[in-house]
C-alpha cells in the first residue's frame, strides 16, 4: 500500500552524494520504497542505480537508507520510483508505522 505524506506528517528525504545533499519531494511512501519528484541532482540517475538517502520521519531520529532506482523519467520535475535495499529491521518497522499512520489518516496514494 502506498501513501502520500501529509502537511502534518512530513516525510523528509535527502539524496546524499559525497559532500552534497539535496532535499527531494516525496510523492508516495510504502514499505517497499518511495516515489520521488526528479531533481536536477537526480536527473542523470538511471534505473538500477543504488543511492543513499537520509530519511526523516516525524517520530525518531533521521536514518540512512539505500534505495535502488526502479524507474525514472530522467526529466527534472518528472517522477521516479525507488525500492529500499537492505533496510535494517528497525528502519523497516519505522517506515511501516509511518505508512500505517498515513493510511489511517486517509492519505492512500
C-alpha positions, 0 to 999 in steps of 0.5 A: 500500500502506498501513501502520500505524506501529509502537511502534518506528517512530513516525510523528509528525504535527502539524496546524499552524494559525497559532500552534497545533499539535496532535499527531494519531494516525496510523492508516495511512501510504502514499505517497499520504497518511495516515489520521488519528484526528479531533481536536477541532482537526480536527473542523470540517475538511471534505473538500477542505480543504488543511492543513499538517502537520509530519511526523516520521519516525524517520530525518531531520529533521521536514518540512512537508507539505500534505495535502488532506482526502479524507474525514472523519467530522467526529466527534472520535475518528472517522477521516479520510483525507488525500492529500499535495499537492505533496510535494517529491521528497525528502519523497516518497522519505522517506515511501516508505522509511518505508512500505517499512520498515513493510511489511517489518516486517509492519505492512500496514494 
